[in-house]
Amino acid sequence: MKFPKRYIIVVLTFFCTNVCYIERMGFSIAYTAAADSVGVNQSSKGLILSTFYYGYVLSQIPGGWAAQSLGGRRILLSSFLLWSSTCALVPLDPNRILTLVIARLLVGIAQGFIFPSIHTVLAQWVPPHERSRSVSLTTSGMYLGAAAGMLLLPDLVKNQGPQSVFIVEAALGIAWSIFWFKYGSDPPLSDHLRPAGLLPTTKSKEKGSLPYQGKVPWKKMMFSMPVWAIVVNNFTFHYSLYVLMNWLPTYFELGLQLSLQEMGSSKMLPYLNMFLFSNMGGIIADHLITRRILSMKSTRKFLNTIGFLISALALLVLPRFKTAAGTVLCSSISLGFLALGRAGFAVNHLDIAPRHAGIVMGVSNTAGTLAGIIGVGLTGRILELAKAVDADLSSPQSWKPVFFVPAYLCIFSSLIFLIFSGGERILD
């Protein structure tokens, strides 16, 4: 049985996001262990953990332009080779701050090209009635990667040392690059898949490449409220995700006085829940749209609103629990419904701007990356201030602002998307 080529592309992009998030989770775990062993304070840890996002934010919009100009396939391959090489070559030493900063900037810049490239590839390959579940499956790789990282990497750090995490990540990145080089390809030049504005040249007819010939409607994009609705929700989604991804290990260690090794498989449940709910959201969305139960616009609004509001409620309740079970439950509900909301705002790029999906993704993911810079760094400062006042980060009171800020952002963003989002193409 031969699978359609677009299914192979979607599966490969799923593993792409999976490996990327193993890398991000892995650095957080490995660096936290190395930094704690030499007494690095929480504020300094926040600075190093957020450095990745400074590089990441620089390459989002250039990544969207490059993917549509040069082809998502080759940009995706180049970015993987760059960050994998950096992981393999750079030593993890908390005292070599400049080396770590430069390395994380390079990894951030390289990975910043990935999601705009993926959206460009999916916009070219996947027909509209399959977009929700295709995008949801692809992005769910992030959460499965985070879950795998939380489950396996703490033991790897304990037994082989923090540096071993970098070697494993580099090997995974290079392995994926080999598969992508062999099986990934540009789409056929057919009218129903090729976005308008991607005009074949003599060279493209021979090789199947899709050089971008149209102009990007920057002005219309910047003054479009549906675009800004996506941008705001992308910011909030990633603020919540990055804060929990980077600081939940510290909350378990300091707030609950539990080591990650002692928690067993329970520490991966929040991210496994994201994997399940992300795919569930894609299936539900495509079902509602293809069966004409709701319009595309109403479907996006419904899933986004439900996802973000329930996520906010779980975050507001989380600090009340002082046990690992309660914290895992609340963080699982929060991250799970947050992932469900991706069937709203995240797929909406392809609804309103299929010809410029990579560019719009670059713009909105720039906001998401700024959320990482702001959220991860701000959380470190919040905890340092709390420590100065209470001198005890095991108090739930000290952690309330950490979880309340993303909760309020979720409520605000859900309202913005409910009022201003669109479901029809607005950018030609």
C-alpha positions as CSV (number, residue, x, y, z in Angstrom):
1,M,0.0,0.0,0.0
2,K,1.4,3.3,-1.1
3,F,0.6,6.3,1.1
4,P,0.0,9.7,-0.5
5,K,3.0,11.9,-0.5
6,R,1.4,14.6,1.6
7,Y,0.9,12.1,4.4
8,I,4.6,11.3,4.4
9,I,5.3,15.1,4.5
10,V,3.0,15.6,7.5
11,V,4.6,12.6,9.4
12,L,8.0,14.0,8.8
13,T,7.0,17.5,10.0
14,F,5.5,15.8,13.1
15,F,8.9,14.2,13.9
16,C,10.6,17.6,13.1
17,T,8.7,19.4,15.9
18,N,9.2,16.3,18.1
19,V,13.0,16.5,17.9
20,C,13.0,20.3,18.3
21,Y,11.1,20.1,21.6
22,I,13.3,17.3,22.9
23,E,16.1,19.8,22.3
24,R,14.4,22.6,24.1
25,M,13.3,20.5,27.1
26,G,16.7,18.8,27.2
27,F,18.5,22.1,27.5
28,S,16.3,23.2,30.3
29,I,16.8,20.0,32.2
30,A,20.6,19.7,31.5
31,Y,21.3,23.4,32.2
32,T,19.2,23.5,35.4
33,A,21.2,20.5,36.8
34,A,24.5,22.0,35.8
35,A,23.6,25.5,37.1
36,D,22.2,24.2,40.4
37,S,25.4,22.2,41.0
38,V,27.5,25.4,41.0
39,G,24.9,27.6,42.8
40,V,23.7,29.8,39.9
41,N,20.8,32.0,41.1
42,Q,17.3,31.9,39.7
43,S,17.6,35.3,37.9
44,S,20.8,34.2,36.1
45,K,19.2,30.9,35.2
46,G,16.2,32.8,33.7
47,L,18.6,34.9,31.6
48,I,20.4,31.9,30.1
49,L,17.1,30.0,29.5
50,S,15.6,33.0,27.7
51,T,18.7,33.6,25.5
52,F,17.4,31.0,23.0
53,Y,14.3,33.1,22.3
54,Y,16.4,36.2,21.5
55,G,17.9,34.3,18.6
56,Y,14.5,32.7,17.8
57,V,12.7,36.0,17.5
58,L,15.3,37.3,15.0
59,S,14.7,34.6,12.4
60,Q,10.9,34.2,12.4
61,I,9.9,36.7,9.7
62,P,13.1,36.1,7.7
63,G,12.3,32.4,8.0
64,G,8.9,32.9,6.5
65,W,10.3,34.9,3.6
66,A,13.1,32.5,3.0
67,A,10.8,29.5,3.0
68,Q,8.5,31.0,0.4
69,S,11.4,32.3,-1.7
70,L,13.8,29.4,-1.6
71,G,11.5,26.6,-0.6
72,G,10.4,25.3,2.8
73,R,12.1,21.9,2.2
74,R,15.7,23.2,1.9
75,I,15.3,25.9,4.6
76,L,14.0,23.2,7.0
77,L,17.0,21.0,6.2
78,S,19.5,23.9,6.6
79,S,18.1,24.9,10.0
80,F,18.3,21.4,11.4
81,L,21.9,20.9,10.4
82,L,22.9,24.2,12.0
83,W,21.3,23.7,15.4
84,S,22.3,20.0,15.5
85,S,26.0,20.9,14.8
86,T,25.9,23.6,17.5
87,C,24.5,21.1,20.1
88,A,27.2,18.6,19.2
89,L,30.1,21.1,19.4
90,V,29.3,23.4,22.4
91,P,30.3,22.3,25.9
92,L,27.8,22.8,28.7
93,D,29.6,24.8,31.4
94,P,27.5,27.3,33.5
95,N,30.6,29.3,34.2
96,R,31.3,29.9,30.5
97,I,28.4,32.4,30.2
98,L,29.5,34.0,26.9
99,T,29.9,30.6,25.2
100,L,26.4,29.5,26.4
101,V,24.8,32.7,25.3
102,I,26.3,32.5,21.7
103,A,25.4,28.8,21.4
104,R,21.8,29.4,22.5
105,L,21.5,32.4,20.2
106,L,22.7,30.2,17.3
107,V,20.3,27.4,18.1
108,G,17.4,29.9,18.5
109,I,18.2,31.5,15.1
110,A,18.4,28.1,13.4
111,Q,15.1,26.9,14.9
112,G,13.4,30.1,14.1
113,F,13.2,29.1,10.5
114,I,11.5,25.8,11.3
115,F,7.8,26.7,11.9
116,P,7.5,29.3,9.1
117,S,9.0,26.6,6.8
118,I,6.6,24.0,8.1
119,H,3.6,26.2,7.5
120,T,4.8,27.0,4.0
121,V,5.2,23.3,3.2
122,L,1.8,22.3,4.7
123,A,0.0,25.2,2.9
124,Q,1.4,23.8,-0.4
125,W,0.8,20.1,0.3
126,V,-2.4,19.8,2.4
127,P,-5.9,20.6,1.0
128,P,-8.2,22.8,3.2
129,H,-10.4,19.9,4.5
130,E,-7.3,18.2,6.0
131,R,-5.6,21.2,7.4
132,S,-6.8,21.2,11.0
133,R,-5.7,17.6,11.7
134,S,-2.5,18.0,9.7
135,V,-1.4,21.1,11.5
136,S,-2.5,19.6,14.8
137,L,-0.6,16.4,14.2
138,T,2.5,18.3,13.2
139,T,2.4,20.6,16.2
140,S,1.5,17.8,18.6
141,G,5.1,16.5,17.9
142,M,6.2,19.4,20.1
143,Y,4.4,18.1,23.1
144,L,5.3,14.4,22.6
145,G,8.9,15.6,22.4
146,A,8.5,17.6,25.6
147,A,6.9,14.5,27.3
148,A,9.7,12.2,26.1
149,G,12.3,14.8,27.3
150,M,10.7,15.0,30.7
151,L,10.5,11.2,31.0
152,L,13.9,10.1,29.8
153,L,16.4,13.0,30.0
154,P,16.5,13.5,33.8
155,D,17.8,9.9,34.2
156,L,20.3,10.5,31.4
157,V,21.6,13.6,33.2
158,K,21.8,11.7,36.5
159,N,23.7,8.7,34.9
160,Q,25.7,10.2,32.1
161,G,26.0,13.9,33.1
162,P,24.3,17.0,31.5
163,Q,26.6,17.1,28.4
164,S,25.2,13.7,27.3
165,V,21.9,15.4,26.6
166,F,23.5,17.6,23.9
167,I,25.0,14.6,22.2
168,V,21.7,12.7,22.0
169,E,19.9,15.8,20.7
170,A,22.5,16.4,18.0
171,A,22.2,12.7,16.9
172,L,18.4,13.0,16.7
173,G,18.7,16.2,14.6
174,I,21.1,14.7,12.2
175,A,19.0,11.6,11.8
176,W,15.9,13.6,11.0
177,S,17.9,15.6,8.5
178,I,18.9,12.4,6.6
179,F,15.2,11.3,6.4
180,W,14.0,14.7,5.3
181,F,16.7,14.9,2.6
182,K,15.7,11.5,1.3
183,Y,11.9,11.6,1.6
184,G,10.9,15.3,1.8
185,S,10.1,17.1,-1.5
186,D,8.4,20.1,-2.9
187,P,4.8,19.6,-4.0
188,P,3.7,18.9,-7.6
189,L,2.8,22.0,-9.6
190,S,-0.9,21.5,-9.5
191,D,-3.5,24.2,-9.4
192,H,-5.4,22.9,-6.3
193,L,-2.2,22.7,-4.1
194,R,0.0,25.5,-5.4
195,P,-0.8,28.8,-3.7
196,A,-1.5,31.6,-6.1
197,G,1.5,33.8,-6.6
198,L,3.9,30.8,-6.8
199,L,4.5,30.7,-10.5
200,P,6.5,27.9,-12.1
201,T,9.6,28.8,-14.0
202,T,11.5,26.6,-16.4
203,K,13.7,25.5,-13.6
204,S,10.7,24.8,-11.3
205,K,9.0,22.6,-13.9
206,E,12.0,20.5,-14.1
207,K,12.7,20.1,-10.4
208,G,9.3,20.7,-8.9
209,S,10.5,23.7,-6.9
210,L,8.2,26.6,-6.1
211,P,9.9,30.0,-6.2
212,Y,7.8,32.8,-4.8
213,Q,7.0,35.5,-7.3
214,G,4.2,37.4,-5.6
215,K,4.5,40.5,-3.4
216,V,3.8,40.2,0.3
217,P,0.9,42.5,1.3
218,W,2.7,43.9,4.4
219,K,0.5,46.9,4.9
220,K,-2.8,44.9,4.6
221,M,-1.3,42.3,7.0
222,M,-0.3,44.8,9.6
223,F,-3.7,46.5,9.7
224,S,-5.7,43.3,9.7
225,M,-7.5,42.5,12.9
226,P,-7.8,38.8,12.2
227,V,-4.0,38.7,11.8
228,W,-3.7,40.5,15.1
229,A,-6.1,38.1,16.8
230,I,-3.7,35.3,15.8
231,V,-0.7,37.3,16.9
232,V,-2.2,38.0,20.4
233,N,-3.2,34.3,20.9
234,N,0.2,33.1,19.7
235,F,1.9,35.3,22.3
236,T,-0.3,34.0,25.1
237,F,0.0,30.4,24.0
238,H,3.8,30.5,24.0
239,Y,4.0,32.6,27.2
240,S,2.1,29.9,29.0
241,L,3.9,27.0,27.4
242,Y,7.4,28.4,27.8
243,V,6.9,29.4,31.4
244,L,5.6,26.0,32.3
245,M,8.2,24.2,30.2
246,N,11.2,26.1,31.6
247,W,10.0,26.5,35.2
248,L,7.8,23.5,36.0
249,P,11.0,21.4,36.7
250,T,12.1,24.1,39.2
251,Y,8.6,24.2,40.8
252,F,8.7,20.5,41.3
253,E,12.2,20.7,42.8
254,L,11.8,23.8,45.0
255,G,8.1,24.4,45.3
256,L,7.1,20.8,46.1
257,Q,10.5,19.5,47.2
258,L,10.5,16.7,44.7
259,S,13.3,15.5,42.4
260,L,12.3,14.8,38.8
261,Q,13.9,11.4,39.0
262,E,11.6,10.4,41.9
263,M,8.5,11.5,40.1
264,G,8.7,8.7,37.5
265,S,6.5,8.9,34.4
266,S,4.0,11.4,36.0
267,K,6.2,14.3,35.1
268,M,5.6,13.7,31.4
269,L,1.8,13.7,31.7
270,P,1.2,17.5,31.0
271,Y,3.0,17.2,27.7
272,L,1.5,13.9,26.8
273,N,-1.9,15.5,27.4
274,M,-0.9,18.3,25.0
275,F,-0.2,15.7,22.4
276,L,-3.5,14.0,22.8
277,F,-5.6,17.2,23.0
278,S,-3.8,18.8,20.0
279,N,-4.8,15.9,17.8
280,M,-8.3,15.7,19.3
281,G,-8.7,19.4,18.4
282,G,-7.7,18.9,14.8
283,I,-10.1,15.9,14.4
284,I,-13.0,17.8,16.0
285,A,-12.3,20.9,13.9
286,D,-12.2,19.0,10.6
287,H,-15.4,17.1,11.6
288,L,-17.3,20.3,12.4
289,I,-16.2,21.9,9.2
290,T,-16.6,19.0,6.7
291,R,-20.0,18.0,8.2
292,R,-21.0,21.7,8.1
293,I,-22.0,21.7,11.7
294,L,-20.2,25.0,12.2
295,S,-18.6,27.3,9.7
296,M,-14.8,27.5,9.6
297,K,-14.9,30.8,11.4
298,S,-17.2,29.6,14.2
299,T,-15.2,26.4,14.5
300,R,-11.9,28.3,15.1
301,K,-13.6,30.6,17.6
302,F,-15.3,27.8,19.5
303,L,-12.2,25.6,20.0
304,N,-9.9,28.6,20.8
305,T,-12.3,30.0,23.4
306,I,-12.9,26.6,25.1
307,G,-9.2,25.8,25.1
308,F,-7.9,29.0,26.5
309,L,-10.6,29.6,29.2
310,I,-10.3,26.1,30.7
311,S,-6.5,26.4,30.6
312,A,-6.8,29.7,32.5
313,L,-9.0,28.1,35.2
314,A,-6.5,25.3,35.7
315,L,-3.6,27.7,36.1
316,L,-5.6,29.8,38.7
317,V,-6.2,26.6,40.7
318,L,-2.8,25.1,40.4
319,P,-1.0,26.9,43.3
320,R,-3.6,25.7,45.7
321,F,-2.3,22.1,45.4
322,K,0.7,21.2,47.5
323,T,1.1,17.7,46.1
324,A,2.7,16.3,43.0
325,A,-0.6,14.7,41.9
326,G,-2.6,17.9,42.2
327,T,0.1,19.9,40.3
328,V,0.4,17.3,37.6
329,L,-3.4,17.2,37.2
330,C,-3.7,21.0,36.9
331,S,-0.8,21.5,34.6
332,S,-2.0,18.6,32.4
333,I,-5.5,20.2,32.1
334,S,-4.0,23.6,31.5
335,L,-1.6,22.5,28.8
336,G,-4.0,20.0,27.3
337,F,-6.7,22.6,26.7
338,L,-4.2,25.1,25.6
339,A,-3.2,22.6,22.9
340,L,-6.9,22.2,22.0
341,G,-7.0,25.9,21.3
342,R,-4.4,25.5,18.6
343,A,-7.1,24.1,16.4
344,G,-8.4,27.7,16.6
345,F,-5.7,30.3,16.2
346,A,-2.8,28.2,14.9
347,V,-4.6,26.7,11.9
348,N,-6.2,30.1,11.2
349,H,-2.9,31.2,9.4
350,L,-3.8,28.8,6.6
351,D,-7.5,29.9,6.5
352,I,-7.0,33.7,6.1
353,A,-3.7,33.7,4.2
354,P,-2.9,30.4,2.4
355,R,-0.7,32.1,-0.1
356,H,1.4,33.8,2.7
357,A,1.0,31.2,5.5
358,G,4.8,31.1,6.2
359,I,5.0,34.9,6.4
360,V,2.0,35.2,8.7
361,M,3.3,32.4,10.8
362,G,6.6,34.2,11.0
363,V,4.9,37.4,12.2
364,S,2.7,35.6,14.8
365,N,5.6,33.4,16.0
366,T,7.7,36.5,16.5
367,A,5.1,37.5,19.1
368,G,5.2,33.9,20.5
369,T,9.0,34.1,20.8
370,L,8.8,37.5,22.5
371,A,6.5,35.8,25.0
372,G,9.4,33.4,25.7
373,I,11.8,36.2,26.2
374,I,9.5,38.1,28.4
375,G,7.9,35.2,30.3
376,V,10.9,33.0,31.0
377,G,13.0,36.0,32.1
378,L,10.2,37.7,34.1
379,T,9.5,34.5,35.9
380,G,13.1,34.4,37.2
381,R,12.8,37.9,38.4
382,I,9.4,37.2,40.1
383,L,10.9,34.3,42.0
384,E,14.0,36.3,43.0
385,L,11.7,39.0,44.4
386,A,9.6,36.4,46.2
387,K,12.7,34.8,47.6
388,A,13.9,38.2,48.9
389,V,10.5,38.7,50.7
390,D,9.7,35.2,52.0
391,A,13.1,33.5,51.7
392,D,11.2,30.3,50.9
393,L,10.2,29.2,47.4
394,S,8.4,26.2,48.8
395,S,5.5,28.5,49.7
396,P,2.6,28.4,47.2
397,Q,2.2,32.1,47.8
398,S,5.6,32.7,46.1
399,W,4.5,30.9,43.0
400,K,1.0,32.4,42.5
401,P,2.2,35.3,40.2
402,V,4.1,32.7,38.0
403,F,0.8,30.9,37.2
404,F,-1.7,33.8,37.5
405,V,0.0,36.0,34.8
406,P,-0.5,33.4,32.0
407,A,-4.0,32.6,33.3
408,Y,-5.1,36.2,32.9
409,L,-3.4,36.4,29.5
410,C,-5.4,33.4,28.4
411,I,-8.7,35.0,29.4
412,F,-7.8,38.3,27.6
413,S,-6.6,36.5,24.4
414,S,-9.7,34.3,24.1
415,L,-11.9,37.4,24.1
416,I,-9.7,39.0,21.4
417,F,-9.9,36.0,19.2
418,L,-13.7,35.6,19.8
419,I,-14.3,39.2,18.7
420,F,-11.8,39.8,15.9
421,S,-10.8,36.5,14.3
422,G,-11.8,35.5,10.7
423,G,-12.3,32.3,8.8
424,E,-12.1,33.4,5.2
425,R,-9.1,34.4,3.0
426,I,-8.3,38.0,3.6
427,L,-4.7,38.2,2.1
428,D,-4.2,37.6,-1.6
